[in-house]
Amino acid sequence: MPVITNIEDLKRIHERRVPRMFYDYAESGSWTEQTFRDNSTDFDQIRLRQRVAVDMSGRSTASQMIGQDVSMPVALAPVGLTGMQHADGEMKAARAAERFGVPFTLSTMSINSIEDVAGHTNAPFWFQLYTMKDTDYVSRLIQRAKDAKCSALVITLDLQILGQRHKDLKNGLSAPPKLTAKTIGNLMTKWAWGIEMLSAKRREFGNIVGHVEGISDASSLSAWAAEQFDPSLDWSKIAKIKEQWDGKVILKGILDAEDAKMALKVGADAIIVSNHGGRQLDGAISSIRALPSILDAVGDQVEVHLDSGIRSGQDVLKALAMGAKGTYIGRAFIYGLGAMGQKGVTTALEVIHRELDTTMALCGETSVQNLGRHNLLVPEGFSGRWEA
Ligand SMILES: Cc1cc2nc3c(=O)[nH]c(=O)nc-3n(C[C@H](O)[C@H](O)[C@H](O)COP(=O)(O)O)c2cc1C
């Protein structure tokens, strides 16, 4: 059993264990991957202020996200095709999150369905919605999430059209993988993944196949999904979906203060400062760099969360100290899932929790709720509230 000390360890095992097309799907950004890289390197520029001789006993990472208690303010982000990284991936990740006391967000483009995850967990999870042209289908999806007692709807705003990731095209990404000479060659080296996948509950998009007329297999599905994302999504449509949902709404993919103000206007309960992990607009700024100006614009009126680039508890602390009330991890938990299934997701959460707790202590803080700008040293080039 390898000794796992950080998220990078999980990533290395993920790469060894999971078919290349799914590893590449997770590990890529769009086009030149500049934004994907910036998400990490901008976190690296922020320095922490060490304090000493502070009583560090009785520390707590507990907090709340949209009024829900969390053992640490780190949710699992919605990740499409999670069930291709490991058999029954969404069910396993949701259970790991439940046991850890953090929210799990199920993607529209998941392999396990809303009902699969609801049947496998007790804690309410969050459902992420991609808006589609087929409004009847969207209405049915919202109703299914309501029936499953999902406690928040996360509406993703930054994917009306799909950013291009070169490797996905070159690898012929599909779920399940299409059998070509190249994929068969690669799959033969991933036998443990394959054996587990044979007994998986599903190997196709569980929220779609069987729920949309004419979609009964994955080959017609990819064409359907490419055609179906709604390029006409605007604030009035978002307001309508919010009305339909009639519960907590989180708007995901905000990177600009003007959009944050619009999100406030439609009555979002929280916004996620996110560039989709560098997978959409290549050349957009990193989330952590966008955070200060968004906090300036709306920070005291709506809960501001952040994702993109978080690979450690130090990153989580930096985002919280900057003013985010919650954070999300995408790839960090996917590495764990691909490496070791549910246990790997738990390990990823444990690693991040341990790092967050220790970093907090060495910064002289005993609660994540007391973190603030006083814990950080001013990096050059960060704007907004940062310089206020
Ligand atoms: C493989 C992969 C698939 C994703 N699928 C979705 C999705 O279906 N819906 C969505 O809103 N975001 C999706 N995202 C974006 C994540 O929710 C999140 O914004 C991103 O992963 C955060 O960056 P990080 O991976 O650096 O933590 C996906 C991200 C990855 C890596």
The ligand as a MOL file (V3000), in Angstrom:
LIG
                    3D

  0  0  0     0  0            999 V3000
M  V30 BEGIN CTAB
M  V30 COUNTS 31 33 0 0 0
M  V30 BEGIN ATOM
M  V30 1 C -13.0200 16.2520 -15.7130 0
M  V30 2 C -13.8500 17.4530 -15.3520 0
M  V30 3 C -15.1930 17.4650 -15.6830 0
M  V30 4 C -15.9850 18.5610 -15.3090 0
M  V30 5 N -17.3370 18.5190 -15.5490 0
M  V30 6 C -18.1140 19.5270 -15.1110 0
M  V30 7 C -19.5210 19.4430 -15.2320 0
M  V30 8 O -20.0740 18.4730 -15.7160 0
M  V30 9 N -20.2430 20.5170 -14.7950 0
M  V30 10 C -19.6640 21.6290 -14.2420 0
M  V30 11 O -20.3530 22.5670 -13.8670 0
M  V30 12 N -18.3270 21.6920 -14.0880 0
M  V30 13 C -17.5490 20.6800 -14.4890 0
M  V30 14 N -16.2030 20.7380 -14.2880 0
M  V30 15 C -15.6070 21.8890 -13.5920 0
M  V30 16 C -15.5680 21.6320 -12.0970 0
M  V30 17 O -16.8660 21.6720 -11.5450 0
M  V30 18 C -14.7370 22.6960 -11.3720 0
M  V30 19 O -15.1720 23.9660 -11.7520 0
M  V30 20 C -13.2320 22.5500 -11.6670 0
M  V30 21 O -12.8610 21.2080 -11.7070 0
M  V30 22 C -12.4390 23.2620 -10.6020 0
M  V30 23 O -11.0920 23.2290 -10.9020 0
M  V30 24 P -10.0500 22.1500 -10.2940 0
M  V30 25 O -10.2620 20.8950 -11.0750 0
M  V30 26 O -8.7520 22.7780 -10.5610 0
M  V30 27 O -10.3830 21.9780 -8.8310 0
M  V30 28 C -15.3950 19.6570 -14.6440 0
M  V30 29 C -14.0500 19.6250 -14.3280 0
M  V30 30 C -13.2790 18.5300 -14.6610 0
M  V30 31 C -11.8160 18.5130 -14.2670 0
M  V30 END ATOM
M  V30 BEGIN BOND
M  V30 1 1 1 2
M  V30 2 1 2 3
M  V30 3 2 2 30
M  V30 4 2 3 4
M  V30 5 1 4 5
M  V30 6 1 4 28
M  V30 7 2 5 6
M  V30 8 1 6 7
M  V30 9 1 6 13
M  V30 10 2 7 8
M  V30 11 1 7 9
M  V30 12 1 9 10
M  V30 13 2 10 11
M  V30 14 1 10 12
M  V30 15 2 12 13
M  V30 16 1 13 14
M  V30 17 1 14 15
M  V30 18 1 14 28
M  V30 19 1 15 16
M  V30 20 1 16 17
M  V30 21 1 16 18
M  V30 22 1 18 19
M  V30 23 1 18 20
M  V30 24 1 20 21
M  V30 25 1 20 22
M  V30 26 1 22 23
M  V30 27 1 23 24
M  V30 28 2 24 25
M  V30 29 1 24 26
M  V30 30 1 24 27
M  V30 31 2 28 29
M  V30 32 1 29 30
M  V30 33 1 30 31
M  V30 END BOND
M  V30 END CTAB
M  END
